[in-house]
Amino acid sequence: MPYRVVTTPLPGVLILEPKVFGDERGFFFESFNAQDFAQATGMDVSFVQDNHSRSARGVIRGLHYQLQQTQGKLVRVTEGEVFDVAVDIRRSSPHFGQWFGLCLSAENKRQLWVPPGFAHGFAVMSESAECLYKTTDYYAPAHERCIAWNDPSLAISWPLQTPPVLAAKDAQAPSLAQAEVFV
């Protein structure tokens, strides 16, 4: 099995640790294999879009989600390090408003599966970071929503040394109490 799957306190959010083969030349690993992903996670998902971002230290992207054309995301970092966060925003969930975060880096090669029904965001901890993530549906700007990264009701422990650098939409994002969320 090319992955070791680690569960998190939020049911459905999974950490995937790939089996990495390394020697004096460098390393090799399969970052995604549909059959192995299905066998390891019990989920048969279809990815339709790959996204690639590069961000500077202190940038926070998120917390983002789409109300329609909901997206599951398989996130990994190819350069640098980020603190990656998933927030359960399904009002009917016993975990509504709870978050899970972990370090994803080019060094640890971990991946985070963020299922539909969760908001997602990350903070860049290194000088810069490149993130790649696969999505289960296409980006749909009309359905995209944000929740404030610093919502006190979420109390996310972002490991920041300085005030974050934000996109305008993230700086103006509503709190979870004011946001449109899933039923």
C-alpha positions as CSV (number, residue, x, y, z in Angstrom):
1,M,0.0,0.0,0.0
2,P,1.6,3.3,-1.0
3,Y,-0.3,5.3,1.7
4,R,-0.6,5.1,5.4
5,V,-4.0,6.6,6.4
6,V,-4.2,8.5,9.7
7,T,-7.6,9.5,11.0
8,T,-8.1,12.9,12.7
9,P,-10.5,14.1,15.4
10,L,-12.9,15.2,12.5
11,P,-14.5,12.2,10.9
12,G,-13.8,12.2,7.2
13,V,-10.7,14.4,7.3
14,L,-7.7,12.1,6.7
15,I,-4.0,12.4,6.7
16,L,-2.3,10.4,4.0
17,E,1.4,9.5,4.4
18,P,2.9,8.2,1.2
19,K,5.5,5.5,1.1
20,V,8.7,7.3,-0.1
21,F,11.6,5.5,-1.7
22,G,14.9,7.3,-1.4
23,D,18.5,6.8,-2.0
24,E,21.6,8.9,-2.9
25,R,19.8,10.0,-6.1
26,G,16.8,11.5,-4.4
27,F,13.4,10.1,-3.8
28,F,10.3,8.8,-5.6
29,F,6.7,8.3,-4.5
30,E,3.3,8.0,-6.0
31,S,1.5,11.2,-5.0
32,F,-1.9,9.8,-6.2
33,N,-3.2,6.4,-7.5
34,A,-7.0,6.1,-7.8
35,Q,-7.1,2.4,-7.0
36,D,-4.8,2.7,-4.0
37,F,-6.6,5.8,-2.7
38,A,-9.9,3.9,-2.9
39,Q,-8.5,0.9,-1.1
40,A,-6.8,2.9,1.6
41,T,-9.7,5.3,2.3
42,G,-12.7,3.3,1.3
43,M,-13.7,6.2,-1.0
44,D,-14.1,6.1,-4.7
45,V,-13.6,9.8,-5.7
46,S,-13.1,11.4,-9.1
47,F,-10.8,14.4,-9.3
48,V,-11.6,16.9,-12.1
49,Q,-9.2,19.8,-11.4
50,D,-5.7,20.3,-10.1
51,N,-4.8,23.6,-8.5
52,H,-1.3,25.0,-7.8
53,S,-0.6,28.0,-5.7
54,R,2.6,29.7,-4.6
55,S,2.5,32.1,-1.6
56,A,4.9,34.1,0.5
57,R,5.5,33.7,4.3
58,G,2.6,34.9,6.4
59,V,0.0,34.5,3.6
60,I,-3.3,32.9,4.8
61,R,-5.5,31.6,2.0
62,G,-9.0,30.7,3.3
63,L,-11.2,29.6,4.8
64,H,-12.8,28.7,1.5
65,Y,-15.6,26.4,0.4
66,Q,-18.3,26.1,-2.3
67,L,-22.0,25.7,-1.3
68,Q,-22.9,24.1,-4.7
69,Q,-20.5,22.1,-6.8
70,T,-19.0,21.2,-3.4
71,Q,-15.3,20.2,-3.5
72,G,-13.4,17.5,-1.8
73,K,-9.7,18.4,-1.8
74,L,-6.5,16.4,-1.6
75,V,-3.9,18.9,-0.5
76,R,-0.1,18.5,-0.6
77,V,2.9,20.9,-0.5
78,T,5.8,20.6,-3.0
79,E,7.9,23.4,-1.7
80,G,8.1,24.9,1.8
81,E,5.7,24.4,4.7
82,V,2.1,25.4,5.5
83,F,-0.2,25.0,8.4
84,D,-3.3,23.5,6.8
85,V,-6.8,23.7,8.3
86,A,-10.1,22.0,7.7
87,V,-13.3,23.3,9.5
88,D,-16.5,21.3,9.7
89,I,-19.3,23.6,8.5
90,R,-22.1,21.1,8.3
91,R,-24.7,22.4,10.7
92,S,-26.1,18.9,11.2
93,S,-22.7,17.5,12.2
94,P,-21.9,16.9,15.8
95,H,-18.5,18.4,15.0
96,F,-19.9,21.6,13.5
97,G,-17.5,24.5,14.0
98,Q,-14.6,22.3,15.0
99,W,-11.3,22.5,13.2
100,F,-8.3,20.3,12.6
101,G,-4.9,21.6,11.5
102,L,-1.5,20.1,10.7
103,C,1.8,20.9,9.1
104,L,2.1,19.9,5.4
105,S,5.6,20.3,3.9
106,A,7.7,19.3,1.0
107,E,9.8,17.5,3.6
108,N,7.1,15.4,5.3
109,K,5.2,14.8,2.0
110,R,1.9,14.3,3.9
111,Q,-1.4,15.0,2.2
112,L,-4.7,16.1,3.7
113,W,-8.0,14.9,2.5
114,V,-10.6,17.6,3.1
115,P,-14.1,16.2,2.2
116,P,-17.0,18.3,0.9
117,G,-18.8,20.1,3.8
118,F,-15.6,21.5,5.2
119,A,-14.0,24.9,4.8
120,H,-10.3,24.8,4.0
121,G,-7.4,27.2,4.4
122,F,-3.7,27.4,5.1
123,A,-1.0,29.7,6.4
124,V,2.5,29.8,4.9
125,M,5.2,29.1,7.5
126,S,8.3,29.0,5.3
127,E,9.8,31.8,3.2
128,S,7.4,30.6,0.4
129,A,5.3,27.5,-0.2
130,E,3.8,25.8,-3.2
131,C,0.6,23.8,-2.7
132,L,-1.0,21.4,-5.1
133,Y,-4.5,20.2,-4.5
134,K,-6.9,18.0,-6.5
135,T,-10.6,18.8,-6.3
136,T,-13.6,16.7,-6.9
137,D,-15.6,19.5,-8.7
138,Y,-14.7,22.5,-10.7
139,Y,-14.1,26.0,-9.2
140,A,-17.4,27.9,-9.3
141,P,-16.9,31.5,-8.3
142,A,-20.6,32.1,-8.0
143,H,-20.8,29.4,-5.2
144,E,-17.6,30.2,-3.4
145,R,-17.8,31.4,0.1
146,C,-15.3,32.3,2.9
147,I,-15.3,32.3,6.6
148,A,-13.0,34.7,8.6
149,W,-9.7,33.1,9.4
150,N,-9.7,34.7,12.8
151,D,-13.3,34.0,13.9
152,P,-13.1,33.9,17.7
153,S,-15.8,31.1,17.8
154,L,-13.4,28.9,15.8
155,A,-10.3,29.8,17.8
156,I,-7.9,28.4,15.2
157,S,-4.4,28.4,16.6
158,W,-2.6,29.7,13.6
159,P,1.1,29.6,14.3
160,L,1.9,33.1,13.0
161,Q,4.7,35.4,14.0
162,T,3.3,38.5,12.2
163,P,-0.1,39.7,11.1
164,P,-1.2,37.7,8.0
165,V,-1.2,38.8,4.4
166,L,-4.8,38.3,3.1
167,A,-6.7,38.6,-0.2
168,A,-9.5,41.2,0.0
169,K,-12.2,38.5,0.0
170,D,-10.5,36.8,3.0
171,A,-10.1,40.0,4.9
172,Q,-13.8,40.8,4.5
173,A,-15.0,37.2,5.2
174,P,-17.9,36.8,7.7
175,S,-17.8,34.8,10.9
176,L,-19.1,31.3,11.0
177,A,-22.3,32.5,12.7
178,Q,-22.9,34.9,9.7
179,A,-21.8,32.6,6.9
180,E,-23.9,30.4,4.6
181,V,-23.1,26.9,5.6
182,F,-24.2,23.4,4.8
183,V,-27.4,21.9,6.4
